[in-house]
Amino acid sequence: MNITSDILRGHTETIILKQLLSKDSYGYEINKAIQDLTNHEFELKEATLYSAFRRLESAGLITSYWGDEATGARRRYYMITAEGKKVYTQNRKDWEDAKLLIDTLI
């Protein structure tokens, strides 16, 4: 399967929100989960990931906090907000609608 970044562009925030629905997480863990889910066919570049975190946090869709790791580097964790859950649900619906149209057209 060859997925181009053009197809996924515009869905980065929704992909991140989906990962945060189940638990709070940090950047590397989120990107690793995305890679694992796609059998390493897709990963977010670090700059893309952290730019998306800033946009999501500025929009009030996620919040962040510093973890309290006893060993190793401190990690910044991200948590989805109630508004973020609403936006994810709407984005998912919009995706399903668009997918139906595209399937009809091509």
C-alpha positions in Angstrom: 0.0 0.0 0.0 1.5 3.3 -1.0 0.0 6.2 1.0 1.1 9.6 -0.1 1.4 12.4 2.4 -1.0 14.4 0.2 -3.9 12.0 1.1 -3.1 12.3 4.8 -2.3 16.0 4.8 -5.0 17.9 6.8 -5.7 14.9 9.0 -2.7 15.1 11.3 -4.6 16.7 14.2 -7.4 14.1 13.9 -4.8 11.3 13.9 -3.2 12.7 17.1 -6.6 13.3 18.8 -7.5 9.6 18.0 -4.3 8.5 19.8 -5.1 10.6 22.8 -8.7 9.3 23.2 -7.5 6.2 25.0 -4.8 7.7 27.3 -2.5 10.7 27.8 0.7 10.3 25.9 3.9 12.0 24.7 5.2 12.7 21.3 7.5 9.7 20.7 4.9 7.3 22.1 2.2 8.7 19.8 4.4 8.5 16.7 5.5 4.9 17.6 1.8 3.9 18.0 1.0 5.4 14.6 3.9 3.5 13.0 2.9 0.3 14.7 -0.8 0.7 13.6 0.4 1.2 10.0 3.0 -1.5 9.9 5.7 1.2 9.7 4.2 2.6 6.4 3.4 6.0 7.9 5.0 8.2 10.5 4.8 11.8 11.4 7.9 13.9 11.1 9.0 15.4 14.4 8.4 19.0 13.2 5.0 18.1 11.9 4.0 16.3 15.2 5.1 19.2 17.5 3.6 21.9 15.2 0.3 20.0 15.4 0.6 19.8 19.2 1.0 23.6 19.4 -2.0 24.1 17.1 -4.1 21.7 19.1 -3.1 23.2 22.4 -3.7 26.8 21.1 -7.2 25.7 20.0 -8.0 24.2 23.4 -8.3 20.7 22.0 -5.5 19.3 24.1 -3.6 20.3 27.2 0.0 19.3 28.2 1.8 18.7 31.4 5.3 17.5 32.4 5.5 13.9 33.5 7.2 12.8 36.7 9.7 10.3 35.4 12.0 8.9 38.1 14.7 7.9 35.6 15.5 9.4 32.2 14.4 12.7 30.6 11.1 14.4 31.7 8.4 14.0 29.1 5.7 16.4 28.1 2.4 14.5 28.1 -0.6 15.5 26.1 -4.3 15.0 27.1 -7.4 15.5 25.0 -10.0 17.9 26.3 -13.8 17.6 26.1 -13.7 20.0 23.2 -11.0 17.9 21.5 -13.2 14.9 21.8 -16.1 16.8 20.1 -13.8 17.9 17.3 -12.5 14.4 16.9 -16.0 13.1 16.6 -17.0 15.7 14.0 -13.7 15.2 12.0 -14.4 11.5 12.0 -17.9 12.1 10.6 -16.6 14.5 8.0 -14.0 11.9 7.0 -16.6 9.2 6.6 -18.8 11.5 4.5 -15.8 12.4 2.3 -14.8 8.8 1.9 -18.3 7.9 0.7 -18.2 10.6 -1.9 -14.7 9.7 -3.1 -15.7 6.0 -3.3 -18.6 7.1 -5.4 -16.5 9.3 -7.7 -13.6 7.0 -8.3 
